[in-house]
């Protein structure tokens, strides 16, 4: 008998449940205990074979410390503008243009570690975006190629801060502390993979898009999530 084909929505929710469970450091057995169900039912949930009622989603979401909506929505992928797009328009300052956001001097890397310099505002710009930038937004230019083709080298990227909610699967600007004892920190743009929580340590996997770049695995105490990639704006000529 042929295997039943799962609906893409069901597959996405199942993957989300598994990722959030791992992010909280729970085993399938521990999640089953918290839900008051059999281990095999958690296995079915994470394989997309369990019936997904609203009641089931609400119970799972409560245990995983998210809203039911968070289970049903995958992290958005960064949108990419054409290379010929104008990334931003320079502004005189936030008081002269309500849509202006800071362009920061840091050069996060999509590859090796980026600049360790402190982030400073170079100027104020109005990003050319598909939707308003919103509060907590800033722009920075990216070095390196490990996130291509989604984030081309030297492109300007719109970020939003603070980073709230589950991290797995999201493309974030990450500050790595203690990489260099003389440095305040190093910046990378990566997609968050698995988060392995053990008794005394947390290991965070940071993934590149280009297969030629190996994943980074860092201690949770040495990482700070600065902002989330909202949109790739393009490159200046």
N, C-alpha and C positions, 0 to 999 in steps of 0.2 A: 504494500500500500504506500502511495506517495505521501511524503511529509506535508503537513498543512503549512501553507505559506502564511507567514505572519504579516499583519498590517504594519506599515512603517511606523505609525504612531505607537503601536504596542511595543515594537522593538525599541523605539527611542525611550519610552518610559521604563522598560526593563533595564536598559543600559544605565539610565539615570539612577535608578534605585541601587543597582550594584555599585556605581561610582560613589554615591553618597554614603552608602554603608561602609565602603572601604575608607572613605575620607574621615569618617568618625572612628575608625579603628575597630569596627565590629565584625565578628565572624558571622557567617550565615546562621549558625546555631544561636549566637547571642541575639541576633535580630529576631529570630523565631521566638525566643523566650520573651523578649520585650513585647512582641505582638500577640503572644499567647497562642501561637499556631505551631504546627509541626514543621520540622526542618525541611521536609520535602516540599512544603508549600512555599517556603522562601525560595527554594531552588526553582520552583515553577514560576514564581514572580520574576526572578532575574533571567529566566529563559523566555519570558513572554507567554508562558503557557497557562498562567493563572488568570481567572476571570477578573477583570479590572472594573469593579463597581466604584461608584463615588465614595461609598463607605470604606471600601478597602484602601483607596487612595488616601483618604483623610487619616486613617489609622497609621498607614505607613509614613505619611508626611509628618505626623506628630512625633513619631519615634525618631525620624531622621532630622528633626528640628528644622523643617522647612515648611512652606505652605504647599497645599496640593497643586497650586499652579506651577510651582517650581519643579514638580515631578513631570509635568506635562510639557514643559518648554525646555528645549536644548539651549545651551549657551549660544548666543548669536555669533556667527562668524564675522570677522571684520570685513566691511565692504571696501572694495578697491576702486579708486578712480583711475582714469587713463593717465598715462605718464605725461600727456600733454596738458592735463588739467592744471589750472592755477590753484595752488594749495591754500593760499590765503591772501587777504588784502591787508596791508599795513594800516594800523590805526594809531591815533595820537595818544590813546590811553583809554582805560575803562570808563572814565567819566565823560569822554567825548563820543563814545560809541558803546551802546548797551550790549552789543553782541561780541565785544572784544574779549579775547582770552589771552593768557600769557604764553609767549613762546619761550621755552626754557632752554638754557645753554647746555644742559647735559646731553651727551651723545650715547644713548643706550645702544647696545650691540645686538644684532640678530646673528650671533655667531660666538666669537670669543667675548671676553669681558669688555665692557665699554669704559668710558671715561670715569675716573674716580672724583672728578671735580664736583664741588657743591653746585646744586641746581640754582641758577640765578635767572631772573627775567631779563632776556635780551631786549625784547620789545613786545608791544601788544599787537595782536593780529585778529582779524575776523576770518575764521576758517570758512572755505567754500565747501559746504557740506550739503547732504541731501535733507538734513533736518537740523533744527537749531542745536547748538553745542550744549547748552544747558549749564546749570550750576556745577562747579567743581571740575570744569574742563580745562585742559591745557594742551599745547602742541609741543612736540619735540621731533627732531630729525633722527632717523635711524641709520646706524652704520652696520655693515655686515650683510650676509646673504642667506643665512640659515633659515629665514622665514619666507624666502621666495618660493612661489610667485605671489603669495598673499601680500607680503610686505616687501616691495623692491628696495634694494640698497639705496641709501641716501634719500628715501622718501620721507615726507613729513606725515606724522600720524597724530590724530586727535585722540587724546586719552580722557577718561573720566575717573574721578576719585571722589569719595573713598571707595574701596573695594569691599563690598558686603556680600554675604551669602556664600553658598558652596563654591569652591574654587576649581574643582576638577573640570577640565575641558575648556576653560576660559583662557584667552590670550591676554597676558598681563605684562605690565612693566614691573620688573622685579629688581629690588636692590639686594645684592649679596653682601653681607657684612663680613668683616674679618677675612676677606680674601687676601688683603695686603695690610699688615699692621700699620703701615704709614698712610693708608687711605681711609677715607670716611665711608667708602662703599663703592661697589661696582654695579652697573646697571645692565640688564639684559631684557630682551623681549622674548618670551617663550609661552608655549601653551602648557598649562598645568596638567600633568599626567596623574599617576597614582600618588596618594598620600598615605604612607605606611606609619601607623601609630603603634608604637610598642610601649612597654611599661615606662621607660625613662627617656625615650627618644622619639622624634618624629622625622621621617625622611620624606622629602618632597622631590618628586620627579618633574623635571622641566624639559619639555620636548621641543625640538625644532621641526619645521615643516620639511626641509630638505633632508633626504635620507642619508646624505653624506655626513651629517652631523649627529654624533652620538648624543643620547640623552644625558642631561646633568642630573645628578642626585645630590641634594644638599640637605644639611641639617635644618630642621624647622626653626631653631633658635637663630640661625644665621641668615634668614631670609625675611624680607619685608615686601609686601605686595603694594606697590605705589599707586597704580592706576590700571584701568582696563582699556584695551584697544577698542575704540568705537568705530573709527573710519580711517582709511588710508587716503590722504588728501592728494598725493601726487608729488612731483619734484619740480623745483625751480630750474629754469634753464640757465 
